[in-house]
């Protein structure tokens, strides 16, 4: 990858200018030239949300299947797509048609080589296993980056991205969009004012029928199928150490259920459910984690059901606490007695604190205090409020930070440890067992095999992204 003298100077000075205007000094019109990598499905949503911000000019689009205008769920794939979640309109070609003046690429490396000097910021909406190399390539060029959640697939990749954030001094944002919603501002306020205090346990769950494990028992990667015309399959594989042939059970969104490419339900939805708990309770990394329940454990795909426990020590005057994560249809957390006759069945969490019990949902929706009548009375008495102020949404927050007007709410320094917790949970889902974790050395101390999964091997030719 070619790096110009201008980019080298920009990178060297980024740390010094970070608090003012990180990255490139914008022109008089404050216009931001955006490159989007991964523009189908959720990537297309990110492109529209960030590319539609005032003063943002989309100059480059990259997708391994960029000219595809076939339905994201081709005929015959519906049985692999639980509940038909993938819409026909979410194709790369459809997204690209909204930005006809942008240059199109199938390989992000070529895009950066040819347009590095013209790009001010990058948004990334690709499969989990490719988050890392693309984000790292952008950061090495001094580009602010918005990366869809989870931050990366492995523990060590998350660590390297946090290290790169510090080294290159660029604006970063992980795309757990609810982290700019009401729950973010509510949790922060309630923690600061003592409404949420001395939390000792959290139950969190995601039980909807989705796409992580729709096939049952798997004995290997699926058989080779014809690569769609124009698709860059080698780039789709990214840093994956072994060659895996194209199959629609991997592409078209179903990659998320495979250990080699995704982080399952936990990495997908944990970022929407546990984000504020993790940040404002200063959880960091657990000292122990374990698989309490696994149904359908498999070497290739995530379990049909799992319950994972994380134990955290005392921190900054807060008591030791633990989290139980439940996923899979029918795998429900206990219902707190404070909910009365109602059952805790929706995707979300229950937080047990010293004085109060809180029940919450996902994606930035605010918490409620249970019993609900108690919450209503506290509102009437003025002890709590539903006014959390007006704030920028997650995508605007990123662009405002690129301009130097705000700080991002989910920078890698915040979202990285959260996603490292997900990576540890994925190891427990893959192997089962109970594990001790050294928070200082960041190693699993009682199981060599589990510790080896903190980092994966890297495919030849992609090693440069792991050197900072």
PARO-496955 format. One record per residue (C-alpha): residue in three letters; x, y, z. Coordinates in pm, whole numbers, plus 32768, in hexadecimal, padded with zeros to 4 digits. Last residue first. Layout:
- ALA,X,Y,Z
...
// end
This chain:
- UNK,80AF,7F7F,85B6
- UNK,80D1,7E27,851A
- UNK,7F97,7D53,84FD
- UNK,7F24,7DFA,83BC
- UNK,8068,7D98,8311
- UNK,801F,7C24,833A
- UNK,7F1D,7C17,8222
- UNK,7FF2,7B76,8111
- UNK,7FEA,7A1D,81AA
- UNK,7EA8,79DC,8266
- UNK,7EB8,7A28,83D8
- UNK,7EA1,7932,84F8
- UNK,7D9E,798A,85FC
- UNK,7DC7,7A42,8744
- UNK,7D1B,7A16,8893
- UNK,7CD6,78B4,881A
- UNK,7E2B,783F,8895
- UNK,7DBF,788D,89FB
- UNK,7CA4,7792,89DB
- UNK,7D9B,7687,8971
- UNK,7E8F,76D9,8A89
- UNK,7D8B,76C8,8B9D
- UNK,7DBB,7749,8D00
- UNK,7E54,78A2,8CD1
- UNK,7D81,7947,8BC5
- UNK,7E54,7A78,8B75
- UNK,7E22,7BEE,8B85
- UNK,7F65,7C2A,8C46
- UNK,7EB9,7D14,8D3A
- UNK,7D57,7C86,8D38
- UNK,7DD4,7B23,8D68
- UNK,7CB4,7A40,8D01
- UNK,7C42,78FC,8DA0
- UNK,7B6B,781B,8CCB
- UNK,7A4E,7725,8CF6
- UNK,79EB,7633,8BE4
- UNK,793F,762F,8A91
- UNK,7A19,7639,895B
- UNK,7965,770F,8859
- UNK,786E,77C2,893B
- UNK,7983,7804,8A38
- UNK,7A61,7891,8925
- UNK,793F,7968,88AC
- UNK,791B,79F2,8A0B
- UNK,7A87,7A5C,8A0A
- UNK,7A53,7B0F,88BE
- UNK,791E,7BBC,894A
- UNK,79EB,7C39,8A73
- UNK,7AEB,7CBA,897B
- UNK,79CB,7D6C,88D2
- UNK,797F,7E2F,8A0F
- UNK,7AF3,7E73,8A41
- UNK,7B00,7F0D,88E2
- UNK,79BE,7FD8,88F4
- UNK,7A43,80DB,89E7
- UNK,7BA9,8112,896A
- UNK,7B27,80C5,880C
- UNK,7A4E,81FA,881A
- UNK,78DD,81C8,8869
- UNK,7862,8320,88D3
- UNK,792D,83E6,87D6
- UNK,79AD,8535,884F
- UNK,7906,8669,87C2
- UNK,794D,879B,86E5
- UNK,7A9C,872E,8655
- UNK,7A1C,8706,84F2
- UNK,7A5A,858E,8502
- UNK,79A6,8596,8651
- UNK,7873,8636,85B3
- UNK,787A,8526,84A9
- UNK,7882,8415,85B1
- UNK,7774,84B5,8688
- UNK,769B,84DD,8552
- UNK,76AC,8364,8523
- UNK,765B,8316,868E
- UNK,753F,840E,86B8
- UNK,7583,856D,8734
- UNK,74F6,85C8,8887
- UNK,73BD,8655,8923
- UNK,7396,863A,8A9B
- UNK,7357,850C,8B78
- UNK,71FB,856E,8BE9
- UNK,7151,8437,8C6C
- UNK,7183,84A9,8DD1
- UNK,71CE,8409,8F20
- UNK,7189,846C,9089
- UNK,7083,8566,9014
- UNK,6F71,84D4,90F0
- UNK,6E9B,8482,8FC0
- UNK,6FC1,83D9,8F14
- UNK,7010,8313,904F
- UNK,6EA1,82AE,905F
- UNK,6EA6,822E,8EF9
- UNK,6FE5,8169,8F3B
- UNK,6F4A,80CA,9070
- UNK,6E1A,8069,8FA4
- UNK,6F03,7FC4,8EA8
- UNK,6F8E,7ED9,8FB1
- UNK,708F,7EFB,8F20
- UNK,7156,802A,8EAD
- UNK,7159,8067,8D39
- UNK,728A,8091,8C5F
- UNK,729A,8162,8B24
- UNK,72AA,80DA,89C0
- UNK,7409,80FB,8934
- UNK,7406,7FD1,884B
- UNK,737F,7ECE,893E
- UNK,7286,7E96,8A5A
- UNK,7299,7EED,8BC7
- UNK,7228,7E7E,8D1E
- UNK,72B6,7F1F,8E56
- UNK,72B0,7E9F,8FBB
- UNK,72E8,7F97,90D4
- UNK,7396,7FC9,9222
- UNK,74E7,7F1A,920D
- UNK,74D7,7ECA,909B
- UNK,744F,7DAB,8FC9
- UNK,7448,7DFA,8E54
- UNK,735B,7D3C,8D6F
- UNK,73AE,7D32,8BFE
- UNK,732D,7D36,8A9A
- UNK,7284,7C63,8991
- UNK,7120,7C26,8A03
- UNK,70B2,7B0D,8AE9
- UNK,70C4,7B82,8C4F
- UNK,6F6D,7B08,8CB8
- UNK,6E5D,7BE2,8D4C
- UNK,6D9D,7B6F,8E7F
- UNK,6E70,7C3B,8F70
- UNK,6F9C,7CE3,8ECB
- UNK,7041,7D17,9021
- UNK,7060,7B9E,9048
- UNK,716F,7BA8,8F40
- UNK,7135,7AC4,8E13
- UNK,724E,79CA,8DE7
- UNK,730C,79DC,8C9D
- UNK,7273,792E,8B73
- UNK,72F8,7828,8A84
- UNK,71C1,77E5,89B3
- UNK,7267,784B,886D
- UNK,73DC,787B,8893
- UNK,749F,7970,8968
- UNK,74D3,79AB,8ADC
- UNK,75E8,7A84,8B71
- UNK,7624,7A79,8CEA
- UNK,76E7,7BA0,8D71
- UNK,77A8,7BB3,8EB7
- UNK,77FB,7CAD,8FC5
- UNK,790B,7D12,90B8
- UNK,78B1,7E4E,9173
- UNK,78F3,7FB1,90F9
- UNK,79F7,8091,919C
- UNK,7AC5,80B8,9061
- UNK,7AAB,7F4A,9003
- UNK,7A62,7E0E,90CA
- UNK,7A95,7CD9,8FF4
- UNK,79CF,7C6D,8EC1
- UNK,793C,7B14,8E80
- UNK,78B3,7ABC,8D27
- UNK,77B6,79A4,8CF2
- UNK,7744,790F,8BA9
- UNK,75FA,7868,8B56
- UNK,75E1,77CE,89FE
- UNK,74DD,774E,890C
- UNK,74F1,76D3,87A4
- UNK,7669,76DC,87C7
- UNK,7749,77A2,86D9
- UNK,77C8,7704,859A
- UNK,7902,7645,8536
- UNK,7983,757C,865D
- UNK,7823,7544,86E1
- UNK,7763,7566,8825
- UNK,75F7,7507,87ED
- UNK,7573,7579,893E
- UNK,7670,7623,8A21
- UNK,762F,7687,8B8C
- UNK,7706,7721,8C9E
- UNK,7821,777F,8BB2
- UNK,7922,7833,8C86
- UNK,79D3,797A,8CCC
- UNK,7AC1,79EA,8DDD
- UNK,7B86,7B28,8E25
- UNK,7AAD,7BEE,8D38
- UNK,7B2A,7D0F,8C60
- UNK,7ACB,7E7E,8C7C
- UNK,799D,7EA0,8D5B
- UNK,79A1,8015,8D9A
- UNK,7830,8015,8E01
- UNK,77EF,812F,8D0A
- UNK,788F,8083,8BE1
- UNK,7823,7F18,8C08
- UNK,76C0,7F64,8C73
- UNK,76A1,8062,8B59
- UNK,7705,7F62,8A52
- UNK,7659,7E29,8AD5
- UNK,7525,7E1A,89F5
- UNK,757D,7EA6,889D
- UNK,76E8,7E2F,889E
- UNK,7674,7CDC,891D
- UNK,759C,7CC0,87E8
- UNK,7690,7C61,86D6
- UNK,77B8,7BED,87A2
- UNK,76DB,7B12,887B
- UNK,7600,7A91,8760
- UNK,7724,7A01,86A3
- UNK,787E,7A9A,8696
- UNK,78BD,7A6D,8524
- UNK,79AB,79EA,841B
- UNK,7A66,78BA,849E
- UNK,796C,786B,85B1
- UNK,7850,7857,84B1
- UNK,76F7,78E6,8506
- UNK,7747,7A42,8488
- UNK,77A5,79C8,832C
- UNK,762F,79A0,82E8
- UNK,7616,7B03,8268
- UNK,7607,7AC1,80F2
- UNK,7756,7A07,80EF
- UNK,77AB,78D9,81C3
- UNK,7685,77EF,8188
- UNK,7682,7879,8025
- UNK,77C4,77BC,7FE5
- UNK,7915,7836,7F6D
- UNK,7A3C,7757,7FBB
- UNK,7B06,777E,80FA
- UNK,7C7E,77AA,80E7
- UNK,7D1D,77A4,823E
- UNK,7DB1,78C7,8302
- UNK,7C87,79B5,82EB
- UNK,7D26,7B10,82C6
- UNK,7C32,7B80,81BB
- UNK,7B45,7A71,8142
- UNK,7A76,7B79,808C
- UNK,7BB6,7BED,7FDF
- UNK,7BE8,7A90,7F4D
- UNK,7A76,7A83,7EE6
- UNK,7A7D,7BB9,7E08
- UNK,7921,7B9A,7D6D
- UNK,78FC,7BF5,7BFE
- UNK,7826,7ACA,7B9F
- UNK,77A9,7A0D,7CD2
- UNK,78A3,7905,7D48
- UNK,782C,77AB,7CE7
- UNK,77FF,76C9,7E14
- UNK,78F8,760C,7EEA
- UNK,786F,7526,7FF6
- UNK,7820,75A9,8151
- UNK,7928,75C6,8262
- UNK,7930,749A,8345
- UNK,7860,73AC,8419
- UNK,7739,7494,845E
- UNK,7618,7431,8542
- UNK,74EB,7517,8531
- UNK,74C9,7600,8407
- UNK,7433,7746,8483
- UNK,754B,77B1,856E
- UNK,758E,7924,8574
- UNK,7470,799C,849A
- UNK,7359,7A07,857E
- UNK,723F,797B,8650
- UNK,722F,7A68,8777
- UNK,72C1,7A06,88C7
- UNK,73B8,7B1A,891E
- UNK,73F9,7B2E,8A94
- UNK,749E,7BEF,8BAB
- UNK,74A0,7BAB,8D21
- UNK,756D,7C9D,8DF2
- UNK,75F1,7C73,8F55
- UNK,7693,7D38,9070
- UNK,7649,7EA4,901B
- UNK,76BA,7F8E,912F
- UNK,760C,80C5,90B1
- UNK,7513,812F,8FA7
- UNK,7449,824E,9034
- UNK,758D,82E0,90B9
- UNK,758B,8429,8FF9
- UNK,76B5,83D1,8F1C
- UNK,762C,8276,8ECF
- UNK,74D3,82FC,8E7F
- UNK,7564,8406,8D99
- UNK,7649,8319,8CD8
- UNK,7537,8214,8CC1
- UNK,743D,8314,8C3F
- UNK,752C,83AB,8B40
- UNK,758A,825A,8AAF
- UNK,742B,81CD,8AD3
- UNK,739D,82F1,8A0D
- UNK,7466,82A2,88D6
- UNK,75D1,82E2,8878
- UNK,7641,8185,88D5
- UNK,7510,8108,8818
- UNK,75DB,8121,86D8
- UNK,76C8,8007,872F
- UNK,779B,8071,8607
- UNK,78F3,8094,86A1
- UNK,7985,81F1,8686
- UNK,7AE9,8266,8654
- UNK,7B8C,83BC,8625
- UNK,7CFE,839A,85D8
- UNK,7E26,83BB,86C3
- UNK,7F06,82D0,85FD
- UNK,7FAC,8222,8722
- UNK,7E8A,822A,8817
- UNK,7D87,81AF,871F
- UNK,7E87,80B1,86A5
- UNK,7EA3,801D,8803
- UNK,7D29,8003,8818
- UNK,7D24,7F59,86C4
- UNK,7E37,7E6C,8735
- UNK,7D72,7E0C,886C
- UNK,7C37,7DC4,87A4
- UNK,7D05,7CEA,86BB
- UNK,7D92,7C38,87EC
- UNK,7C3C,7BD5,8871
- UNK,7BC4,7B4F,8723
- UNK,7AA3,7BA7,8639
- UNK,7AC2,7D21,8628
- UNK,7A0F,7E5D,869B
- UNK,78C2,7DAF,86BB
- UNK,7821,7E82,863A
- UNK,7836,7F4E,84FB
- UNK,7970,801E,84D8
- UNK,797B,819A,84B2
- UNK,7ADD,8208,8465
- UNK,7B9A,8351,8464
- UNK,7CB6,8337,8368
- UNK,7E25,835E,83C2
- UNK,7EA4,8276,82B1
- UNK,7EFA,8168,83B0
- UNK,7D9A,819B,8436
- UNK,7D01,813D,82E8
- UNK,7DD0,8000,82C3
- UNK,7D81,7FA1,842C
- UNK,7C0D,7FCA,83F6
- UNK,7C1C,7EF3,82BC
- UNK,7CF3,7DE7,835D
- UNK,7C1B,7DD0,8498
- UNK,7AB6,7DDD,841D
- UNK,7AED,7CBB,832E
- UNK,7A99,7B9B,841C
- UNK,795B,7C48,848F
- UNK,78BC,7C5A,8335
- UNK,78C0,7DB3,828E
- UNK,782E,7F07,82E5
- UNK,7955,7FF8,82F8
- UNK,793F,8173,82EF
- UNK,7A6F,8240,828B
- UNK,7ACF,83AD,82B3
- UNK,7B92,84BD,81F9
- UNK,7BD6,840E,80AE
- UNK,7C77,84C3,7F88
- UNK,7DE3,847B,7FDF
- UNK,7DA1,8307,8004
- UNK,7CF2,82EE,7EB5
- UNK,7DC0,8200,7DDF
- UNK,7E76,8132,7EE4
- UNK,7D54,8147,7FD9
- UNK,7C61,80C2,7ED5
- UNK,7D54,7FB4,7E67
- UNK,7D6C,7F37,7FCC
- UNK,7BF3,7F46,7FF9
- UNK,7BC3,7E4A,7EE0
- UNK,7A7F,7E3B,7E16
- UNK,7A7F,7FAC,7DB8
- UNK,798E,80BB,7D44
- UNK,79CE,822F,7D17
- UNK,78BC,830F,7DA1
- UNK,77FC,83F1,7CB2
- UNK,76CB,830E,7C9D
- UNK,7688,8311,7E16
- UNK,7528,8286,7E41
- UNK,7570,817A,7D3B
- UNK,767F,80EE,7E1E
- UNK,757D,8082,7F21
- UNK,74AD,7FCB,7E1D
- UNK,75E4,7F2A,7D88
- UNK,7656,7EB3,7EDE
- UNK,7505,7E0D,7F1C
- UNK,7418,7E5A,803B
- UNK,72DB,7E6D,7F6D
- UNK,7294,7CF8,7F7C
- UNK,7281,7CFA,80F6
- UNK,7339,7C05,81D4
- UNK,7275,7B96,8309
- UNK,71BC,7A7D,8258
- UNK,7152,79E7,83A6
- UNK,7296,791D,83BA
- UNK,7362,7939,827E
- UNK,73E6,77DE,8230
- UNK,7294,7765,81B3
- UNK,727A,78A1,80E1
- UNK,73B4,7849,801C
- UNK,72FB,77A4,7EFB
- UNK,72BB,78E2,7E3A
- UNK,73C5,79E0,7E90
- UNK,73AB,7A97,7FDF
- UNK,7469,7BDA,7FA5
- UNK,7392,7BFD,7E70
- UNK,745F,7C2A,7D33
- UNK,74EC,7D83,7CEF
- UNK,7655,7D22,7D25
- UNK,7741,7E26,7C95
- UNK,77FD,7E5B,7DDB
- UNK,7834,7CEE,7E35
- UNK,7982,7D16,7EEB
- UNK,7908,7E6C,7F58
- UNK,79B0,7FBF,7F49
- UNK,7918,8116,7F17
- UNK,79DF,8257,7EEE
- UNK,7996,83CE,7EE7
- UNK,7867,83F4,7FCA
- UNK,7855,8567,8024
- UNK,77EF,85BE,8187
- UNK,7793,8728,81CF
- UNK,7645,86D9,8270
- UNK,7627,8568,82D0
- UNK,7599,8486,81C0
- UNK,76DC,83C6,818D
- UNK,76D8,836A,82FD
- UNK,7576,82DB,8305
- UNK,756C,8264,819C
- UNK,76BE,81B8,81B5
- UNK,7666,811C,8304
- UNK,7525,808C,8276
- UNK,75E2,800A,8147
- UNK,76D8,7F5A,822B
- UNK,75B0,7EC2,82E0
- UNK,7538,7E1A,819D
- UNK,7638,7E57,8089
- UNK,7736,7F72,808F
- UNK,7877,7EDB,8116
- UNK,7987,7FE2,8112
- UNK,790D,814A,8109
- UNK,79F8,826A,80B7
- UNK,7994,83C5,812C
- UNK,7A14,851B,80C1
- UNK,79C2,860F,81D9
- UNK,7968,8774,817F
- UNK,79C2,8884,827B
- UNK,7981,898D,816F
- UNK,7AD3,8A2B,81B5
- UNK,7B85,88E1,818E
- UNK,7BB8,87DB,8299
- UNK,7CFF,87A0,834E
- UNK,7D2F,8628,832A
- UNK,7D32,8552,8462
- UNK,7CB1,85D9,85AA
- UNK,7C40,8744,85C1
- UNK,7C74,87CF,871E
- UNK,7CB4,86C4,8824
- UNK,7D64,85EA,8724
- UNK,7E5B,86EE,86A7
- UNK,7F8F,866D,8760
- UNK,7F35,8501,8727
- UNK,7F01,853C,85B4
- UNK,8054,85DB,8571
- UNK,810A,84A0,8506
- UNK,7FDF,8420,8444
- UNK,7FBB,8564,8380
- UNK,812E,856B,8330
- UNK,811F,8408,82A9
- UNK,7FE3,8455,81E5
- UNK,8088,857F,813E
- UNK,81BF,84B4,80EE
- UNK,80E2,83BB,803A
- UNK,80A2,8258,80AA
- UNK,808C,8150,7F9A
- UNK,8000,8000,8000
// end
